[in-house]
Amino acid sequence: MKKFTKYEKARIIGARALQISMGAPVLVKTDEMDPIEIALLEFEKGVIPITVRRK
Amino acid sequence: MYFKTRLINTVRVPPDLLGCELDLVIKDLLCESLEGRINKKLGMIVVIINLVEIGEGKILTGDGGIYYETTFDALVYRPQIQELVKGRVVEIVNFGAFVEIGPMDGLVHVSQISDDFISYDEKNGRLVCRESNRAISVGDGLMARIVAVSLNETDPGESKIGLTMRQPALGKFEWIEEDRRRAESD
């Protein structure tokens, strides 16, 4: 889960935040309501189930 | 004829279903989108039997859904020209009889019921042969041959299957039996 470029990080957090905003279950315990903040939190904990396929 | 076919389709899983078990969700989505649908090449997809493989999910920009390429087995019904079918009459109209043959209905036109002259008995909802006094009505079982197939992908209900019974050993089961007995006694 480590060593993402800043572009990959932005893409992952963006995609995850969109999923959360559309009703996906949240994978961390938090009172945060903003999907982007939740996505950032999940990213820091390394629990986002998204991988990057580099071409 | 029914066929078991292996198909590949891409399924979009909406984010609110991500918490549930993936294969169940995908099977449900496939059933919803494909069962009862008609494809010109395949015929009608009757039921999705089981999932064979679920590929890696892909996330596209601007959409929170995840796209899975899924391989699955499906039961399809493909009416083929010259195929013999057993069916049951579901409706009689003045131009012929609609016959249920599996998941679809076929039409036996009045001109294709018998070599006899056929008249429509509106009161009793029957089609009657003038010479032999044979008749068909709703509920009768019969044997027919498919002679025309025109499938409509966008509106499955508009698909048409043409049947004929103007051949030896085709027609209502009772007629076939009668004809066979007559031939034996001769």
gemmi code that builds the backbone of each chain (N, CA, C; Angstrom):
import gemmi

chains = {
    "A": [
        ("MET", (0.819, -1.205, 0.000), (0.000, 0.000, 0.000), (0.857, 1.260, 0.000)),
        ("LYS", (2.176, 1.114, 0.184), (3.007, 2.323, 0.272), (3.576, 2.704, -1.085)),
        ("LYS", (4.259, 3.836, -1.075), (4.955, 4.326, -2.254), (4.019, 4.609, -3.425)),
        ("PHE", (3.033, 5.419, -3.166), (2.230, 5.930, -4.271), (2.788, 7.293, -4.677)),
        ("THR", (2.721, 7.634, -5.936), (3.081, 8.996, -6.333), (1.950, 9.913, -5.897)),
        ("LYS", (2.202, 11.216, -5.901), (1.158, 12.148, -5.442), (-0.055, 12.085, -6.365)),
        ("TYR", (0.169, 11.732, -7.637), (-0.939, 11.646, -8.591), (-1.814, 10.438, -8.271)),
        ("GLU", (-1.134, 9.330, -7.967), (-1.861, 8.118, -7.588), (-2.643, 8.340, -6.300)),
        ("LYS", (-2.010, 9.029, -5.375), (-2.670, 9.310, -4.099), (-3.945, 10.121, -4.339)),
        ("ALA", (-3.818, 11.134, -5.174), (-4.976, 11.986, -5.465), (-6.090, 11.155, -6.120)),
        ("ARG", (-5.711, 10.294, -7.049), (-6.690, 9.473, -7.772), (-7.391, 8.506, -6.822)),
        ("ILE", (-6.607, 7.876, -5.936), (-7.167, 6.899, -4.997), (-8.124, 7.586, -4.034)),
        ("ILE", (-7.677, 8.694, -3.461), (-8.533, 9.379, -2.495), (-9.777, 9.921, -3.180)),
        ("GLY", (-9.594, 10.429, -4.381), (-10.746, 10.936, -5.134), (-11.764, 9.845, -5.386)),
        ("ALA", (-11.282, 8.671, -5.876), (-12.180, 7.559, -6.197), (-12.872, 7.057, -4.937)),
        ("ARG", (-12.104, 6.942, -3.871), (-12.655, 6.420, -2.615), (-13.696, 7.389, -2.032)),
        ("ALA", (-13.394, 8.694, -2.092), (-14.316, 9.694, -1.557), (-15.632, 9.644, -2.331)),
        ("LEU", (-15.531, 9.448, -3.644), (-16.735, 9.361, -4.466), (-17.556, 8.136, -4.070)),
        ("GLN", (-16.871, 7.008, -3.868), (-17.566, 5.786, -3.426), (-18.300, 6.036, -2.111)),
        ("ILE", (-17.575, 6.655, -1.152), (-18.177, 6.892, 0.167), (-19.379, 7.817, 0.036)),
        ("SER", (-19.215, 8.856, -0.779), (-20.321, 9.808, -0.940), (-21.526, 9.142, -1.575)),
        ("MET", (-21.286, 8.042, -2.342), (-22.394, 7.338, -2.984), (-22.890, 6.160, -2.150)),
        ("GLY", (-22.422, 6.078, -0.906), (-23.025, 5.106, 0.001), (-22.202, 3.875, 0.309)),
        ("ALA", (-20.925, 3.848, -0.084), (-20.097, 2.684, 0.237), (-19.823, 2.648, 1.735)),
        ("PRO", (-19.687, 1.448, 2.315), (-19.421, 1.365, 3.753), (-18.046, 1.939, 4.097)),
        ("VAL", (-17.988, 2.661, 5.214), (-16.737, 3.291, 5.656), (-15.895, 2.272, 6.419)),
        ("LEU", (-14.587, 2.276, 6.191), (-13.730, 1.233, 6.769), (-12.959, 1.687, 8.016)),
        ("VAL", (-13.207, 2.911, 8.478), (-12.574, 3.366, 9.720), (-13.666, 3.875, 10.664)),
        ("LYS", (-13.326, 3.843, 11.960), (-14.256, 4.401, 12.938), (-13.996, 5.885, 13.045)),
        ("THR", (-14.974, 6.709, 12.732), (-14.768, 8.159, 12.799), (-16.111, 8.874, 12.872)),
        ("ASP", (-16.082, 10.084, 13.411), (-17.289, 10.909, 13.450), (-17.328, 11.849, 12.255)),
        ("GLU", (-16.257, 11.813, 11.485), (-16.131, 12.704, 10.327), (-17.286, 12.488, 9.352)),
        ("MET", (-17.825, 13.562, 8.796), (-18.949, 13.446, 7.873), (-18.548, 13.706, 6.427)),
        ("ASP", (-17.420, 14.416, 6.236), (-17.002, 14.774, 4.881), (-16.325, 13.580, 4.195)),
        ("PRO", (-16.858, 13.113, 3.081), (-16.287, 11.933, 2.425), (-14.806, 12.065, 2.094)),
        ("ILE", (-14.367, 13.270, 1.728), (-12.950, 13.439, 1.382), (-12.081, 13.238, 2.614)),
        ("GLU", (-12.536, 13.796, 3.757), (-11.788, 13.637, 5.006), (-11.738, 12.160, 5.405)),
        ("ILE", (-12.863, 11.471, 5.247), (-12.897, 10.036, 5.583), (-11.930, 9.268, 4.689)),
        ("ALA", (-11.948, 9.606, 3.394), (-11.057, 8.931, 2.449), (-9.605, 9.170, 2.823)),
        ("LEU", (-9.270, 10.404, 3.220), (-7.896, 10.721, 3.645), (-7.496, 9.900, 4.854)),
        ("LEU", (-8.453, 9.787, 5.805), (-8.213, 9.016, 7.018), (-7.945, 7.548, 6.685)),
        ("GLU", (-8.776, 7.026, 5.807), (-8.610, 5.624, 5.390), (-7.271, 5.434, 4.683)),
        ("PHE", (-6.899, 6.418, 3.871), (-5.629, 6.325, 3.133), (-4.451, 6.274, 4.097)),
        ("GLU", (-4.493, 7.146, 5.122), (-3.403, 7.173, 6.095), (-3.295, 5.850, 6.843)),
        ("LYS", (-4.447, 5.236, 7.118), (-4.428, 3.941, 7.821), (-4.092, 2.790, 6.879)),
        ("GLY", (-4.109, 3.057, 5.595), (-3.785, 2.015, 4.609), (-4.855, 0.962, 4.457)),
        ("VAL", (-6.133, 1.328, 4.632), (-7.200, 0.321, 4.572), (-8.028, 0.418, 3.278)),
        ("ILE", (-7.648, 1.338, 2.407), (-8.437, 1.479, 1.175), (-8.189, 0.273, 0.253)),
        ("PRO", (-9.243, -0.453, -0.115), (-9.057, -1.664, -0.945), (-8.890, -1.323, -2.425)),
        ("ILE", (-7.959, -0.433, -2.720), (-7.726, -0.059, -4.123), (-6.238, -0.222, -4.416)),
        ("THR", (-5.924, -0.837, -5.534), (-4.528, -0.937, -5.947), (-4.332, -0.153, -7.237)),
        ("VAL", (-3.105, 0.104, -7.576), (-2.816, 0.865, -8.796), (-2.188, -0.071, -9.813)),
        ("ARG", (-2.723, -0.023, -11.021), (-2.103, -0.807, -12.100), (-1.296, 0.134, -12.965)),
        ("ARG", (0.009, -0.013, -12.891), (0.869, 0.880, -13.685), (1.128, 0.229, -15.028)),
        ("LYS", (1.010, 1.037, -16.063), (1.218, 0.467, -17.415), (2.685, 0.583, -17.798)),
    ],
    "B": [
        ("MET", (-34.409, -24.826, -28.977), (-33.622, -25.723, -28.156), (-32.933, -24.925, -27.051)),
        ("TYR", (-32.743, -25.581, -25.936), (-32.052, -24.918, -24.832), (-30.555, -25.192, -24.920)),
        ("PHE", (-29.771, -24.193, -24.588), (-28.321, -24.356, -24.586), (-27.762, -23.815, -23.279)),
        ("LYS", (-26.692, -24.467, -22.822), (-25.945, -23.901, -21.699), (-24.735, -23.215, -22.316)),
        ("THR", (-24.598, -21.937, -22.066), (-23.559, -21.164, -22.736), (-22.713, -20.425, -21.717)),
        ("ARG", (-21.444, -20.332, -22.020), (-20.547, -19.542, -21.162), (-20.433, -18.136, -21.748)),
        ("LEU", (-20.747, -17.147, -20.954), (-20.762, -15.765, -21.439), (-19.855, -14.889, -20.581)),
        ("ILE", (-19.447, -13.771, -21.171), (-18.647, -12.786, -20.436), (-19.366, -11.454, -20.520)),
        ("ASN", (-19.516, -10.805, -19.382), (-20.198, -9.519, -19.368), (-19.553, -8.628, -18.312)),
        ("THR", (-19.569, -7.331, -18.536), (-19.044, -6.404, -17.535), (-20.196, -5.895, -16.684)),
        ("VAL", (-20.020, -5.996, -15.378), (-21.080, -5.615, -14.450), (-20.634, -4.404, -13.649)),
        ("ARG", (-21.514, -3.420, -13.548), (-21.201, -2.261, -12.702), (-21.806, -2.486, -11.324)),
        ("VAL", (-20.947, -2.526, -10.303), (-21.445, -2.668, -8.933), (-21.506, -1.279, -8.312)),
        ("PRO", (-22.694, -0.806, -7.959), (-22.797, 0.522, -7.351), (-22.190, 0.513, -5.953)),
        ("PRO", (-21.602, 1.652, -5.504), (-20.858, 1.685, -4.241), (-21.687, 1.286, -3.027)),
        ("ASP", (-22.990, 1.557, -3.025), (-23.762, 1.239, -1.818), (-23.926, -0.261, -1.616)),
        ("LEU", (-23.557, -1.080, -2.618), (-23.653, -2.532, -2.452), (-22.293, -3.162, -2.140)),
        ("LEU", (-21.260, -2.300, -1.927), (-19.909, -2.833, -1.759), (-19.729, -3.605, -0.463)),
        ("GLY", (-20.548, -3.309, 0.550), (-20.388, -3.999, 1.823), (-20.827, -5.454, 1.776)),
        ("CYS", (-21.677, -5.800, 0.800), (-22.233, -7.159, 0.738), (-21.265, -8.099, 0.031)),
        ("GLU", (-21.606, -9.376, 0.075), (-20.745, -10.364, -0.551), (-20.760, -10.203, -2.068)),
        ("LEU", (-19.565, -10.090, -2.639), (-19.448, -9.674, -4.035), (-20.121, -10.616, -5.025)),
        ("ASP", (-19.906, -11.938, -4.864), (-20.451, -12.846, -5.890), (-21.980, -12.856, -5.879)),
        ("LEU", (-22.568, -12.700, -4.679), (-24.031, -12.645, -4.604), (-24.555, -11.389, -5.275)),
        ("VAL", (-23.881, -10.258, -4.973), (-24.286, -8.983, -5.563), (-24.206, -9.051, -7.085)),
        ("ILE", (-23.080, -9.582, -7.583), (-22.881, -9.637, -9.034), (-23.909, -10.554, -9.677)),
        ("LYS", (-24.196, -11.689, -9.028), (-25.186, -12.604, -9.602), (-26.562, -11.933, -9.682)),
        ("ASP", (-26.926, -11.220, -8.605), (-28.207, -10.502, -8.604), (-28.271, -9.478, -9.728)),
        ("LEU", (-27.171, -8.711, -9.869), (-27.143, -7.662, -10.895), (-27.258, -8.276, -12.292)),
        ("LEU", (-26.562, -9.409, -12.486), (-26.611, -10.090, -13.783), (-28.024, -10.582, -14.074)),
        ("CYS", (-28.644, -11.225, -13.079), (-30.000, -11.739, -13.238), (-30.928, -10.607, -13.642)),
        ("GLU", (-30.806, -9.490, -12.917), (-31.696, -8.357, -13.167), (-31.529, -7.819, -14.582)),
        ("SER", (-30.262, -7.726, -15.026), (-30.049, -7.063, -16.310), (-30.207, -8.019, -17.492)),
        ("LEU", (-30.021, -9.325, -17.286), (-29.983, -10.219, -18.447), (-31.143, -11.203, -18.557)),
        ("GLU", (-31.685, -11.665, -17.456), (-32.711, -12.705, -17.552), (-33.948, -12.178, -18.264)),
        ("GLY", (-34.417, -12.940, -19.220), (-35.584, -12.518, -19.994), (-35.226, -11.648, -21.181)),
        ("ARG", (-33.932, -11.321, -21.299), (-33.516, -10.496, -22.430), (-33.226, -11.364, -23.643)),
        ("ILE", (-33.360, -10.746, -24.807), (-33.134, -11.486, -26.042), (-31.928, -10.918, -26.771)),
        ("ASN", (-31.091, -11.826, -27.232), (-29.949, -11.458, -28.048), (-30.114, -12.179, -29.376)),
        ("LYS", (-29.913, -11.465, -30.474), (-30.177, -12.049, -31.795), (-29.390, -13.327, -32.033)),
        ("LYS", (-28.130, -13.338, -31.579), (-27.286, -14.505, -31.825), (-27.594, -15.622, -30.840)),
        ("LEU", (-27.776, -15.250, -29.557), (-27.893, -16.248, -28.497), (-29.306, -16.788, -28.330)),
        ("GLY", (-30.288, -15.932, -28.539), (-31.653, -16.290, -28.203), (-32.021, -15.636, -26.891)),
        ("MET", (-32.975, -16.244, -26.177), (-33.409, -15.638, -24.922), (-32.621, -16.227, -23.754)),
        ("ILE", (-32.105, -15.336, -22.896), (-31.417, -15.796, -21.691), (-32.481, -16.123, -20.652)),
        ("VAL", (-32.580, -17.402, -20.302), (-33.644, -17.840, -19.402), (-33.216, -17.655, -17.954)),
        ("VAL", (-32.023, -18.137, -17.641), (-31.574, -18.041, -16.253), (-30.040, -18.047, -16.212)),
        ("ILE", (-29.490, -17.358, -15.203), (-28.044, -17.400, -14.990), (-27.765, -18.531, -14.022)),
        ("ILE", (-26.996, -19.525, -14.466), (-26.840, -20.737, -13.669), (-25.814, -20.515, -12.560)),
        ("ASN", (-24.619, -20.141, -12.924), (-23.618, -19.867, -11.888), (-22.503, -18.979, -12.431)),
        ("LEU", (-21.794, -18.348, -11.494), (-20.666, -17.514, -11.882), (-19.426, -18.388, -11.963)),
        ("VAL", (-18.634, -18.165, -13.002), (-17.421, -18.959, -13.171), (-16.226, -18.180, -12.643)),
        ("GLU", (-16.134, -16.912, -13.043), (-14.984, -16.132, -12.634), (-15.345, -14.658, -12.566)),
        ("ILE", (-14.873, -14.011, -11.525), (-15.047, -12.568, -11.418), (-13.668, -11.944, -11.556)),
        ("GLY", (-13.521, -11.098, -12.565), (-12.216, -10.494, -12.823), (-11.901, -9.394, -11.826)),
        ("GLU", (-10.754, -8.749, -12.012), (-10.350, -7.650, -11.140), (-11.270, -6.458, -11.383)),
        ("GLY", (-11.712, -5.803, -10.312), (-12.581, -4.643, -10.455), (-11.814, -3.453, -11.022)),
        ("LYS", (-12.491, -2.668, -11.835), (-11.844, -1.481, -12.398), (-12.646, -0.243, -12.007)),
        ("ILE", (-11.919, 0.822, -11.631), (-12.575, 2.071, -11.275), (-12.327, 3.077, -12.395)),
        ("LEU", (-13.395, 3.626, -12.917), (-13.247, 4.610, -13.981), (-13.396, 6.004, -13.400)),
        ("THR", (-12.809, 6.990, -14.080), (-12.906, 8.357, -13.576), (-14.354, 8.846, -13.649)),
        ("GLY", (-14.756, 9.574, -12.596), (-16.067, 10.208, -12.622), (-17.210, 9.305, -12.243)),
        ("ASP", (-16.918, 8.038, -11.893), (-17.996, 7.142, -11.501), (-17.572, 6.368, -10.264)),
        ("GLY", (-18.423, 6.367, -9.259), (-18.105, 5.662, -8.023), (-18.306, 4.164, -8.122)),
        ("GLY", (-18.911, 3.706, -9.202), (-19.157, 2.277, -9.377), (-17.876, 1.538, -9.728)),
        ("ILE", (-17.878, 0.223, -9.488), (-16.726, -0.600, -9.842), (-17.159, -1.581, -10.919)),
        ("TYR", (-16.340, -1.722, -11.937), (-16.702, -2.575, -13.073), (-15.946, -3.895, -13.015)),
        ("TYR", (-16.715, -4.986, -12.978), (-16.117, -6.311, -12.921), (-16.415, -7.053, -14.212)),
        ("GLU", (-15.371, -7.591, -14.829), (-15.593, -8.455, -15.979), (-15.880, -9.853, -15.448)),
        ("THR", (-17.081, -10.343, -15.721), (-17.535, -11.583, -15.106), (-17.793, -12.654, -16.152)),
        ("THR", (-17.299, -13.859, -15.878), (-17.590, -15.007, -16.736), (-18.650, -15.842, -16.030)),
        ("PHE", (-19.690, -16.242, -16.769), (-20.752, -17.008, -16.121), (-21.408, -17.965, -17.105)),
        ("ASP", (-22.095, -18.956, -16.549), (-22.855, -19.898, -17.373), (-24.314, -19.501, -17.351)),
        ("ALA", (-24.940, -19.533, -18.524), (-26.359, -19.168, -18.589), (-27.111, -20.197, -19.419)),
        ("LEU", (-28.386, -20.356, -19.089), (-29.260, -21.206, -19.880), (-29.976, -20.307, -20.888)),
        ("VAL", (-29.788, -20.581, -22.172), (-30.456, -19.761, -23.183), (-31.393, -20.625, -24.023)),
        ("TYR", (-32.491, -20.020, -24.461), (-33.420, -20.707, -25.354), (-33.295, -20.084, -26.731)),
        ("ARG", (-32.875, -20.924, -27.693), (-32.664, -20.418, -29.046), (-33.553, -21.190, -30.007)),
        ("PRO", (-34.667, -20.585, -30.481), (-35.519, -21.283, -31.436), (-34.800, -21.393, -32.779)),
        ("GLN", (-34.766, -22.611, -33.329), (-34.041, -22.805, -34.578), (-34.998, -23.251, -35.670)),
        ("ILE", (-34.771, -22.766, -36.877), (-35.620, -23.136, -38.001), (-35.493, -24.644, -38.245)),
        ("GLN", (-36.626, -25.283, -38.487), (-36.750, -26.732, -38.711), (-36.829, -27.537, -37.418)),
        ("GLU", (-36.712, -26.850, -36.285), (-36.758, -27.560, -35.011), (-38.191, -28.013, -34.725)),
        ("LEU", (-38.339, -29.243, -34.193), (-39.654, -29.735, -33.790), (-39.916, -29.317, -32.349)),
        ("VAL", (-41.095, -28.811, -32.088), (-41.404, -28.377, -30.721), (-42.760, -28.909, -30.272)),
        ("LYS", (-42.829, -29.249, -28.981), (-44.115, -29.570, -28.368), (-44.597, -28.294, -27.707)),
        ("GLY", (-45.886, -28.033, -27.785), (-46.384, -26.797, -27.185), (-47.824, -26.928, -26.751)),
        ("ARG", (-48.301, -25.853, -26.121), (-49.660, -25.815, -25.624), (-50.289, -24.522, -26.128)),
        ("VAL", (-51.515, -24.617, -26.627), (-52.197, -23.440, -27.159), (-52.562, -22.503, -26.009)),
        ("VAL", (-52.163, -21.231, -26.120), (-52.488, -20.281, -25.059), (-53.542, -19.272, -25.497)),
        ("GLU", (-53.684, -19.076, -26.810), (-54.674, -18.111, -27.273), (-55.086, -18.438, -28.698)),
        ("ILE", (-56.397, -18.294, -28.963), (-56.897, -18.485, -30.325), (-57.359, -17.131, -30.848)),
        ("VAL", (-56.887, -16.768, -32.021), (-57.350, -15.529, -32.649), (-57.820, -15.872, -34.061)),
        ("ASN", (-58.440, -14.909, -34.748), (-59.029, -15.271, -36.043), (-57.999, -15.651, -37.101)),
        ("PHE", (-56.740, -15.253, -36.905), (-55.726, -15.603, -37.910), (-54.843, -16.770, -37.499)),
        ("GLY", (-55.109, -17.382, -36.349), (-54.286, -18.520, -35.971), (-54.307, -18.794, -34.485)),
        ("ALA", (-53.330, -19.598, -34.056), (-53.273, -19.980, -32.654), (-51.888, -19.667, -32.107)),
        ("PHE", (-51.843, -19.043, -30.925), (-50.565, -18.803, -30.260), (-50.238, -19.994, -29.379)),
        ("VAL", (-49.009, -20.479, -29.532), (-48.602, -21.702, -28.858), (-47.400, -21.401, -27.974)),
        ("GLU", (-47.491, -21.832, -26.721), (-46.389, -21.633, -25.789), (-45.352, -22.728, -26.022)),
        ("ILE", (-44.159, -22.322, -26.420), (-43.088, -23.315, -26.601), (-41.918, -22.890, -25.722)),
        ("GLY", (-41.911, -23.342, -24.483), (-40.862, -22.916, -23.561), (-41.070, -21.466, -23.166)),
        ("PRO", (-40.010, -20.664, -23.121), (-40.145, -19.304, -22.627), (-40.771, -18.326, -23.619)),
        ("MET", (-40.981, -18.758, -24.864), (-41.548, -17.849, -25.859), (-42.817, -18.446, -26.449)),
        ("ASP", (-43.588, -17.587, -27.104), (-44.789, -18.052, -27.791), (-44.561, -18.042, -29.301)),
        ("GLY", (-45.124, -19.044, -29.974), (-45.061, -19.090, -31.427), (-46.468, -18.972, -31.986)),
        ("LEU", (-46.559, -18.693, -33.273), (-47.871, -18.569, -33.903), (-48.020, -19.612, -35.017)),
        ("VAL", (-49.116, -20.375, -34.933), (-49.481, -21.233, -36.068), (-50.571, -20.482, -36.823)),
        ("HIS", (-50.238, -20.032, -38.006), (-51.210, -19.288, -38.800), (-52.305, -20.249, -39.283)),
        ("VAL", (-53.526, -19.742, -39.505), (-54.626, -20.613, -39.946), (-54.248, -21.432, -41.176)),
        ("SER", (-53.459, -20.818, -42.065), (-53.073, -21.528, -43.290), (-52.105, -22.660, -43.013)),
        ("GLN", (-51.541, -22.699, -41.802), (-50.523, -23.697, -41.491), (-51.003, -24.756, -40.498)),
        ("ILE", (-52.319, -24.742, -40.201), (-52.819, -25.695, -39.212), (-53.055, -27.068, -39.838)),
        ("SER", (-53.675, -27.065, -40.996), (-54.021, -28.338, -41.631), (-54.239, -28.100, -43.114)),
        ("ASP", (-54.280, -29.188, -43.900), (-54.563, -29.041, -45.330), (-56.029, -28.668, -45.552)),
        ("ASP", (-56.829, -28.869, -44.520), (-58.254, -28.566, -44.556), (-58.517, -27.054, -44.642)),
        ("PHE", (-59.786, -26.707, -44.921), (-60.179, -25.298, -44.803), (-60.507, -25.031, -43.339)),
        ("ILE", (-59.959, -23.952, -42.794), (-60.141, -23.672, -41.373), (-61.067, -22.467, -41.190)),
        ("SER", (-62.037, -22.616, -40.312), (-62.855, -21.436, -39.996), (-62.741, -21.121, -38.506)),
        ("TYR", (-62.943, -19.857, -38.193), (-62.776, -19.373, -36.828), (-64.135, -19.358, -36.138)),
        ("ASP", (-64.243, -20.123, -35.065), (-65.479, -20.191, -34.284), (-65.328, -19.221, -33.111)),
        ("GLU", (-65.853, -18.005, -33.319), (-65.592, -16.938, -32.351), (-66.246, -17.204, -30.996)),
        ("LYS", (-67.457, -17.776, -31.037), (-68.200, -18.009, -29.793), (-67.443, -18.923, -28.841)),
        ("ASN", (-66.897, -20.023, -29.391), (-66.232, -21.002, -28.542), (-64.716, -20.806, -28.510)),
        ("GLY", (-64.221, -19.803, -29.223), (-62.782, -19.572, -29.270), (-62.039, -20.770, -29.844)),
        ("ARG", (-62.544, -21.290, -30.966), (-61.915, -22.473, -31.570), (-61.595, -22.206, -33.033)),
        ("LEU", (-60.676, -23.009, -33.552), (-60.442, -23.022, -34.992), (-60.866, -24.401, -35.476)),
        ("VAL", (-61.808, -24.431, -36.433), (-62.403, -25.707, -36.834), (-62.059, -26.029, -38.289)),
        ("CYS", (-61.699, -27.304, -38.524), (-61.456, -27.769, -39.888), (-62.798, -28.141, -40.515)),
        ("ARG", (-63.023, -27.719, -41.763), (-64.337, -27.938, -42.370), (-64.581, -29.426, -42.699)),
        ("GLU", (-63.601, -30.086, -43.309), (-63.802, -31.464, -43.767), (-63.802, -32.483, -42.617)),
        ("SER", (-62.742, -32.421, -41.820), (-62.555, -33.484, -40.818), (-63.246, -33.149, -39.493)),
        ("ASN", (-63.718, -31.906, -39.351), (-64.376, -31.477, -38.120), (-63.438, -31.472, -36.905)),
        ("ARG", (-62.160, -31.457, -37.190), (-61.201, -31.345, -36.083), (-61.140, -29.892, -35.631)),
        ("ALA", (-60.820, -29.695, -34.359), (-60.772, -28.318, -33.861), (-59.626, -28.158, -32.864)),
        ("ILE", (-59.090, -26.954, -32.781), (-58.130, -26.681, -31.700), (-58.629, -25.516, -30.877)),
        ("SER", (-58.412, -25.631, -29.572), (-58.803, -24.553, -28.667), (-57.718, -24.396, -27.597)),
        ("VAL", (-57.904, -23.411, -26.739), (-56.894, -23.097, -25.717), (-56.664, -24.311, -24.809)),
        ("GLY", (-55.404, -24.606, -24.536), (-55.068, -25.707, -23.645), (-54.638, -26.968, -24.375)),
        ("ASP", (-54.893, -27.046, -25.680), (-54.534, -28.247, -26.443), (-53.022, -28.371, -26.583)),
        ("GLY", (-52.535, -29.607, -26.447), (-51.124, -29.873, -26.665), (-50.914, -30.237, -28.114)),
        ("LEU", (-49.809, -29.781, -28.690), (-49.579, -30.103, -30.097), (-48.093, -30.153, -30.430)),
        ("MET", (-47.822, -30.687, -31.601), (-46.462, -30.830, -32.103), (-46.360, -29.952, -33.339)),
        ("ALA", (-45.324, -29.129, -33.417), (-45.201, -28.237, -34.576), (-43.740, -28.100, -34.967)),
        ("ARG", (-43.534, -27.501, -36.127), (-42.168, -27.271, -36.587), (-41.952, -25.770, -36.760)),
        ("ILE", (-40.798, -25.299, -36.318), (-40.498, -23.870, -36.440), (-40.084, -23.571, -37.878)),
        ("VAL", (-40.757, -22.601, -38.495), (-40.422, -22.271, -39.888), (-39.965, -20.825, -40.056)),
        ("ALA", (-40.132, -20.009, -39.037), (-39.686, -18.623, -39.144), (-39.332, -18.097, -37.762)),
        ("VAL", (-38.210, -17.392, -37.670), (-37.799, -16.816, -36.388), (-37.386, -15.377, -36.613)),
        ("SER", (-37.990, -14.476, -35.859), (-37.573, -13.083, -35.916), (-37.530, -12.566, -34.489)),
        ("LEU", (-36.298, -12.388, -33.978), (-36.135, -11.968, -32.584), (-35.958, -10.459, -32.515)),
        ("ASN", (-36.575, -9.867, -31.517), (-36.470, -8.425, -31.317), (-35.730, -8.159, -30.018)),
        ("GLU", (-34.523, -7.569, -30.132), (-33.681, -7.384, -28.939), (-34.240, -6.335, -28.000)),
        ("THR", (-34.739, -5.233, -28.561), (-35.171, -4.135, -27.692), (-36.498, -4.445, -27.004)),
        ("ASP", (-37.373, -5.165, -27.679), (-38.670, -5.491, -27.087), (-38.929, -6.997, -27.241)),
        ("PRO", (-38.519, -7.804, -26.229), (-38.653, -9.261, -26.332), (-40.074, -9.711, -26.672)),
        ("GLY", (-41.072, -8.963, -26.225), (-42.456, -9.338, -26.481), (-42.830, -9.238, -27.948)),
        ("GLU", (-42.036, -8.480, -28.715), (-42.323, -8.308, -30.139), (-41.674, -9.384, -31.001)),
        ("SER", (-40.943, -10.303, -30.366), (-40.307, -11.367, -31.128), (-41.362, -12.303, -31.698)),
        ("LYS", (-41.104, -12.790, -32.915), (-42.095, -13.651, -33.555), (-41.475, -14.973, -33.970)),
        ("ILE", (-42.213, -16.050, -33.669), (-41.797, -17.377, -34.095), (-42.946, -17.970, -34.885)),
        ("GLY", (-42.666, -18.333, -36.139), (-43.703, -18.917, -36.987), (-43.629, -20.429, -36.949)),
        ("LEU", (-44.788, -21.089, -36.788), (-44.830, -22.548, -36.703), (-45.703, -23.108, -37.823)),
        ("THR", (-45.473, -24.367, -38.158), (-46.362, -25.040, -39.095), (-46.755, -26.397, -38.536)),
        ("MET", (-47.959, -26.868, -38.941), (-48.390, -28.227, -38.581), (-48.823, -28.981, -39.836)),
        ("ARG", (-48.527, -28.411, -41.018), (-48.948, -29.042, -42.272), (-47.889, -30.011, -42.771)),
        ("GLN", (-47.619, -31.005, -41.945), (-46.678, -32.054, -42.318), (-47.139, -33.307, -41.608)),
        ("PRO", (-46.816, -34.500, -42.147), (-47.211, -35.728, -41.463), (-46.619, -35.751, -40.050)),
        ("ALA", (-47.366, -36.263, -39.109), (-46.937, -36.405, -37.711), (-46.781, -35.073, -37.002)),
        ("LEU", (-47.427, -34.053, -37.533), (-47.501, -32.787, -36.800), (-48.974, -32.492, -36.538)),
        ("GLY", (-49.237, -31.672, -35.548), (-50.615, -31.307, -35.223), (-50.920, -31.615, -33.782)),
        ("LYS", (-52.209, -31.582, -33.455), (-52.633, -31.886, -32.097), (-52.285, -33.333, -31.783)),
        ("PHE", (-51.885, -33.621, -30.535), (-51.490, -34.983, -30.166), (-52.573, -35.990, -30.527)),
        ("GLU", (-53.856, -35.611, -30.305), (-54.966, -36.517, -30.612), (-55.008, -36.846, -32.105)),
        ("TRP", (-54.761, -35.830, -32.944), (-54.797, -36.061, -34.392), (-53.693, -37.022, -34.807)),
        ("ILE", (-52.510, -36.812, -34.243), (-51.370, -37.657, -34.592), (-51.695, -39.104, -34.246)),
        ("GLU", (-52.263, -39.281, -33.041), (-52.642, -40.616, -32.575), (-53.680, -41.246, -33.517)),
        ("GLU", (-54.710, -40.452, -33.852), (-55.763, -40.926, -34.777), (-55.159, -41.370, -36.101)),
        ("ASP", (-54.314, -40.497, -36.663), (-53.703, -40.784, -37.961), (-52.866, -42.057, -37.906)),
        ("ARG", (-52.180, -42.233, -36.778), (-51.311, -43.399, -36.630), (-52.162, -44.668, -36.580)),
        ("ARG", (-53.280, -44.611, -35.816), (-54.182, -45.771, -35.703), (-54.746, -46.132, -37.054)),
        ("ARG", (-55.177, -45.076, -37.783), (-55.776, -45.285, -39.106), (-54.774, -45.965, -40.041)),
        ("ALA", (-53.537, -45.471, -39.978), (-52.487, -46.037, -40.831), (-52.227, -47.497, -40.467)),
        ("GLU", (-52.280, -47.815, -39.170), (-52.053, -49.199, -38.747), (-53.164, -50.131, -39.198)),
        ("SER", (-54.415, -49.646, -39.117), (-55.538, -50.511, -39.468), (-55.650, -50.717, -40.974)),
        ("ASP", (-55.097, -49.813, -41.748), (-55.201, -49.933, -43.219), (-54.429, -51.146, -43.769)),
    ],
}
model = gemmi.Model(1)
for chain_id, residues in chains.items():
    chain = gemmi.Chain(chain_id)
    for i, (resn, *xyz) in enumerate(residues, 1):
        res = gemmi.Residue()
        res.name, res.seqid = resn, gemmi.SeqId(i, " ")
        for name, pos in zip(("N", "CA", "C"), xyz):
            atom = gemmi.Atom()
            atom.name, atom.element = name, gemmi.Element(name[0])
            atom.pos, atom.b_iso = gemmi.Position(*pos), 0.0
            res.add_atom(atom)
        chain.add_residue(res)
    model.add_chain(chain)
structure = gemmi.Structure()
structure.add_model(model)
structure.setup_entities()
